[in-house]
Amino acid sequence: MVAGSEFIGAALIQDPDSLTWFAGHGDPAAARAANEEYEIRAGGAATPGEAEQVLREWRRREMLRIAWRDMAGRRT
C-alpha cells in the first residue's frame, strides 16, 4: 500500500502509531466508535491547540483508513 500511495506513506511516517490504530479500527463500525472517542478527546482538551492536535490526528487516521480500504477495493 505504501508503494502505491504517497499519502499513505507520508501518513505512516508522520504518525507511525496510526498503523497499529488502523489494525483495530479498519472496519466502518470500529471507525465510528473511534470517532466518538476522538470527539470526547477533542471536547475535553485543555487548550485550543491541544484540541486542534487531536482533530488533526483524527483526520489523518480516518483519511488513512479510507485510502487503505479504497486501495484494497473495500467499501469505506
C-alpha positions as CSV (number, residue, x, y, z in Angstrom):
1,M,0.0,0.0,0.0
2,V,2.8,2.4,0.8
3,A,4.4,2.0,-2.6
4,G,1.0,2.7,-4.3
5,S,0.1,5.8,-2.3
6,E,2.3,8.7,-1.4
7,F,-0.4,9.8,1.1
8,I,-0.3,6.5,3.0
9,G,3.5,6.5,3.1
10,A,3.6,10.1,4.4
11,A,0.8,9.5,7.0
12,L,2.7,6.5,8.3
13,I,5.9,8.4,8.6
14,Q,4.2,11.3,10.3
15,D,2.2,9.1,12.7
16,P,3.8,5.6,13.0
17,D,1.2,4.6,15.6
18,S,-1.5,5.0,13.0
19,L,-0.7,1.6,11.6
20,T,-1.5,0.0,15.0
21,W,-4.6,2.2,15.3
22,F,-5.7,1.1,11.8
23,A,-5.4,-2.6,12.7
24,G,-8.1,-2.2,15.3
25,H,-10.2,0.4,13.5
26,G,-10.2,-0.7,9.9
27,D,-13.8,-1.6,9.5
28,P,-16.5,1.1,9.5
29,A,-18.2,0.1,12.8
30,A,-14.9,0.3,14.7
31,A,-14.1,3.6,13.0
32,R,-17.4,5.0,14.2
33,A,-16.5,4.0,17.7
34,A,-13.1,5.6,17.4
35,N,-14.8,8.8,16.0
36,E,-16.8,9.1,19.2
37,E,-13.6,8.7,21.3
38,Y,-11.9,11.4,19.3
39,E,-14.9,13.7,19.8
40,I,-14.6,13.2,23.5
41,R,-10.9,13.8,23.5
42,A,-11.2,17.0,21.4
43,G,-14.0,18.2,23.6
44,G,-12.0,17.6,26.7
45,A,-8.8,19.2,25.5
46,A,-7.3,21.8,27.9
47,T,-6.4,24.3,25.2
48,P,-7.5,25.1,21.6
49,G,-4.1,23.9,20.4
50,E,-4.5,20.6,22.1
51,A,-7.9,20.2,20.5
52,E,-6.5,21.0,17.1
53,Q,-3.8,18.4,17.5
54,V,-6.4,15.7,18.4
55,L,-8.5,16.7,15.4
56,R,-5.5,16.6,13.1
57,E,-4.7,13.1,14.3
58,W,-8.3,12.0,13.9
59,R,-8.5,13.4,10.3
60,R,-5.2,11.8,9.3
61,R,-6.1,8.4,10.7
62,E,-9.6,8.5,9.1
63,M,-8.1,9.5,5.8
64,L,-5.6,6.7,6.1
65,R,-8.3,4.2,6.8
66,I,-10.4,5.4,3.8
67,A,-7.4,5.4,1.4
68,W,-6.2,2.0,2.6
69,R,-9.7,0.5,2.2
70,D,-10.1,2.1,-1.2
71,M,-6.8,0.7,-2.5
72,A,-7.9,-2.7,-1.1
73,G,-11.2,-2.5,-3.0
74,R,-13.3,-2.4,0.1
75,R,-16.2,0.0,0.9
76,T,-15.4,2.9,3.3
